[in-house]
Amino acid sequence: MPDAYDYFREHAIAAVRKARGLPPGRTKQKQRTVARVYHLLSKEAALVPNMHHLDDFRAARRLERQVRR
């Protein structure tokens, strides 16, 4: 079963790809910030047990949903 690192890395890659497809502007900047958050969470997840990252993951998903609006 994949761990938190894999999930965060996968979401970071998807967020970067989505940001690349957006036109320049505030939305693109926000999406790039979301990608950075996922990337940092993946780095941290590589060092700490998986269960501690559920709240971080949920917070990052909420942030990403806000960017979509």
C-alpha positions in Angstrom: 0.0 0.0 0.0 1.4 3.4 -0.9 2.3 5.7 1.9 1.7 9.4 2.6 4.9 10.4 0.6 3.5 8.8 -2.5 0.1 10.5 -2.2 1.6 13.9 -1.6 4.1 13.5 -4.4 1.3 12.5 -6.8 -0.8 15.5 -5.8 2.2 17.8 -6.2 2.8 16.6 -9.7 -0.8 17.0 -10.6 -0.9 20.5 -9.1 2.2 21.5 -11.1 0.7 20.2 -14.3 -2.6 22.0 -13.6 -0.7 25.3 -12.9 1.2 25.0 -16.2 -2.0 24.9 -18.1 -3.5 28.0 -16.5 -3.1 31.5 -18.0 -0.8 33.9 -16.1 -2.4 35.5 -13.2 -3.5 35.1 -9.6 -5.1 31.7 -10.1 -1.9 30.3 -11.5 0.1 31.7 -8.6 -2.3 30.1 -6.1 -2.1 26.8 -7.9 1.7 26.9 -7.8 1.5 27.6 -4.1 -0.7 24.5 -3.7 1.9 22.5 -5.6 4.7 23.8 -3.3 2.6 22.8 -0.2 2.2 19.3 -1.5 5.9 19.1 -2.3 6.9 20.2 1.2 4.4 17.8 2.7 5.9 14.9 0.7 9.4 15.8 1.9 8.1 15.8 5.5 6.2 12.6 5.0 9.3 10.8 4.0 10.7 11.3 7.5 7.7 10.9 9.8 5.1 8.1 10.2 2.1 8.2 7.9 -0.8 8.8 10.3 0.4 12.2 11.3 -0.2 13.6 7.8 -4.0 13.1 7.5 -4.8 16.5 8.8 -2.1 18.1 6.6 -3.5 16.3 3.6 -7.1 17.5 4.3 -5.9 21.1 4.8 -4.1 21.0 1.5 -7.1 19.6 -0.3 -9.3 22.4 1.2 -6.8 24.9 -0.1 -6.8 23.4 -3.5 -10.6 23.4 -3.6 -10.6 27.2 -2.8 -8.2 27.8 -5.7 -10.7 26.2 -8.1 -13.4 28.8 -7.2 
